[in-house]
């Protein structure tokens, strides 16, 4: 099965732990995985998702700064 990139997310913190390397989150709650024994994830898509997550974090920091946060 090719895992859809719309169901992947990159985060830099999990369980109270922060990491530059981060985690790849696979959202499988709404997927029917019955009979699937392998999931393939394109590493180029992982890099794209990671960059998207980093841009999202940068935008949040910029918004906090503009609104008088840290």
Short mmCIF file of the C-alpha atoms (twelve columns), coordinates in Angstrom:
data_MODEL
# 
_entry.id   MODEL 
# 
loop_
_atom_site.group_PDB 
_atom_site.id 
_atom_site.type_symbol 
_atom_site.label_atom_id 
_atom_site.label_alt_id 
_atom_site.label_comp_id 
_atom_site.label_asym_id 
_atom_site.label_seq_id 
_atom_site.Cartn_x 
_atom_site.Cartn_y 
_atom_site.Cartn_z 
_atom_site.pdbx_PDB_model_num 
ATOM 1  C CA . UNK A 1  0.000   0.000  0.000  1 
ATOM 2  C CA . UNK A 2  1.273   3.466  -0.882 1 
ATOM 3  C CA . UNK A 3  0.575   5.588  2.193  1 
ATOM 4  C CA . UNK A 4  -1.183  8.859  1.231  1 
ATOM 5  C CA . UNK A 5  0.818   11.952 2.144  1 
ATOM 6  C CA . UNK A 6  -2.393  13.729 3.168  1 
ATOM 7  C CA . UNK A 7  -2.461  11.347 6.142  1 
ATOM 8  C CA . UNK A 8  1.141   12.105 7.182  1 
ATOM 9  C CA . UNK A 9  2.341   14.892 9.438  1 
ATOM 10 C CA . UNK A 10 5.727   15.979 10.799 1 
ATOM 11 C CA . UNK A 11 5.989   17.182 14.408 1 
ATOM 12 C CA . UNK A 12 8.967   18.349 16.449 1 
ATOM 13 C CA . UNK A 13 7.544   17.457 19.858 1 
ATOM 14 C CA . UNK A 14 5.805   14.403 21.243 1 
ATOM 15 C CA . UNK A 15 5.014   13.352 24.787 1 
ATOM 16 C CA . UNK A 16 6.697   16.433 26.217 1 
ATOM 17 C CA . UNK A 17 9.928   15.744 24.336 1 
ATOM 18 C CA . UNK A 18 11.231  18.137 21.668 1 
ATOM 19 C CA . UNK A 19 13.502  16.998 18.859 1 
ATOM 20 C CA . UNK A 20 14.927  18.699 15.758 1 
ATOM 21 C CA . UNK A 21 14.772  15.348 13.978 1 
ATOM 22 C CA . UNK A 22 11.093  15.102 14.896 1 
ATOM 23 C CA . UNK A 23 8.520   12.407 14.311 1 
ATOM 24 C CA . UNK A 24 6.532   11.333 11.282 1 
ATOM 25 C CA . UNK A 25 2.905   10.824 12.323 1 
ATOM 26 C CA . UNK A 26 0.751   8.444  10.279 1 
ATOM 27 C CA . UNK A 27 -2.964  9.169  10.728 1 
ATOM 28 C CA . UNK A 28 -4.579  5.744  10.313 1 
ATOM 29 C CA . UNK A 29 -7.810  6.232  12.278 1 
ATOM 30 C CA . UNK A 30 -10.076 6.594  9.249  1 
ATOM 31 C CA . UNK A 31 -8.258  4.052  7.084  1 
ATOM 32 C CA . UNK A 32 -9.347  0.477  6.469  1 
ATOM 33 C CA . UNK A 33 -6.112  -1.488 6.881  1 
ATOM 34 C CA . UNK A 34 -7.606  -4.988 6.912  1 
ATOM 35 C CA . UNK A 35 -5.339  -7.356 4.995  1 
ATOM 36 C CA . UNK A 36 -2.522  -4.834 4.554  1 
ATOM 37 C CA . UNK A 37 0.854   -6.225 5.534  1 
ATOM 38 C CA . UNK A 38 3.170   -3.496 4.204  1 
ATOM 39 C CA . UNK A 39 2.973   0.280  3.986  1 
ATOM 40 C CA . UNK A 40 5.392   2.122  1.704  1 
ATOM 41 C CA . UNK A 41 6.289   5.746  2.381  1 
ATOM 42 C CA . UNK A 42 8.198   7.746  -0.231 1 
ATOM 43 C CA . UNK A 43 11.144  9.365  1.573  1 
ATOM 44 C CA . UNK A 44 10.957  12.369 -0.772 1 
ATOM 45 C CA . UNK A 45 7.422   12.936 0.526  1 
ATOM 46 C CA . UNK A 46 8.698   12.648 4.104  1 
ATOM 47 C CA . UNK A 47 11.178  15.463 3.413  1 
ATOM 48 C CA . UNK A 48 8.410   17.586 1.860  1 
ATOM 49 C CA . UNK A 49 6.136   16.974 4.852  1 
ATOM 50 C CA . UNK A 50 8.983   17.822 7.238  1 
ATOM 51 C CA . UNK A 51 9.624   21.115 5.430  1 
ATOM 52 C CA . UNK A 52 5.904   21.927 5.522  1 
ATOM 53 C CA . UNK A 53 5.873   21.271 9.271  1 
ATOM 54 C CA . UNK A 54 8.913   23.495 9.783  1 
ATOM 55 C CA . UNK A 55 7.281   26.322 7.798  1 
ATOM 56 C CA . UNK A 56 4.135   25.923 9.906  1 
ATOM 57 C CA . UNK A 57 6.187   26.214 13.114 1 
ATOM 58 C CA . UNK A 58 7.970   29.315 11.806 1 
ATOM 59 C CA . UNK A 59 4.648   30.971 10.953 1 
ATOM 60 C CA . UNK A 60 3.302   30.213 14.450 1 
ATOM 61 C CA . UNK A 61 6.399   31.741 16.037 1 
ATOM 62 C CA . UNK A 62 6.052   34.825 13.862 1 
ATOM 63 C CA . UNK A 63 2.380   35.181 14.840 1 
ATOM 64 C CA . UNK A 64 3.256   34.867 18.540 1 
ATOM 65 C CA . UNK A 65 5.913   37.545 18.137 1 
ATOM 66 C CA . UNK A 66 3.526   39.916 16.357 1 
ATOM 67 C CA . UNK A 67 0.851   39.380 19.008 1 
ATOM 68 C CA . UNK A 68 3.238   40.218 21.833 1 
ATOM 69 C CA . UNK A 69 4.118   36.660 22.863 1 
ATOM 70 C CA . UNK A 70 7.642   35.475 23.556 1 
# 
